Amino acid sequence: MKQLNVDVAVIGGGTAGLGAYRAAKLSTPSVVMIEGGAYGTTCARVGCMPSKLLIAAAEAVHQIERAPGFGVYPAGKTTINGREVMDRVKRERDRFVGFVLEGVDEIPAADKISGYARFIDDNTLQVDEHTRIVAQRIVIATGSRPSWPAPWNALGDRLIVNDDVFNWDDLPQSVAVFGPGVIGLELGQALHRLGVETKVFGVGGAVGPLTDSAVRNYAAKTLGEEFYLDADVKVEMMQREGDKVFIRYQDLHGKAHRG
């Protein structure tokens, strides 16, 4: 068992963790960063950057469809090649991640601890079964991850989280998005514009980060005119049948649907 005594230990090697590590190094050389997964930051690997690449493709389609309103008429039917869309998203995503990894490579190897940390006491961390670290200060920069009702586990690989979208090789025929927050709305709208049959469901009526009821209702109405959005859905059943998931739910008017 390796034993370390440091001034600062940072748990997490993403955007916040890298920032905390570099800030701490300005005050003391005795800093370590602990990371159990892949380096590359959420933003570059599965967040802001790849999502904007997907949105850019969707926006291109949207502008082509709006062009006749400006007196511009595209020749022929617009064709969306899902494999090419996702190939570009992943290719550019990997390029962005590469820039981050260049910065990570500059961090001394002795400062990077691979593994998952758990607290032994207020100042002691156990990293997997190989390293124990006593630190004067500990920064928790682990980020977050989605959660879902346990019965949804029966959906198997048909149940994905938003991070998984950016590993797709092709666009699906249809998708149900649960959670009309910022991420759910931007991915839902982008997939809809790229030809994916999309339904976005929420619970409690929340739409994005909006708190003003009038603005929230207007946003729900406007978005709902483009794709199906029910911010307070009543799901009666979800079950997997073959490689598809069937959802029985009541629509905004109380009418039952199965899709």
Beta strands, then each sheet from edge to edge (+ up, - down):
strand 1: 2-11
strand 2: 31-35
strand 3: 112-114
strand 4: 117-121
strand 5: 124-127
strand 6: 131-140
strand 7: 174-178
strand 8: 197-201
strand 9: 228-230
strand 10: 234-241
strand 11: 244-250
strand 12: 256-258
sheet 1: 3+ 2+ 1+ 6+ 5- 4+
sheet 2: 7+ 8+ 9+
sheet 3: 10+ 11- 12+
end
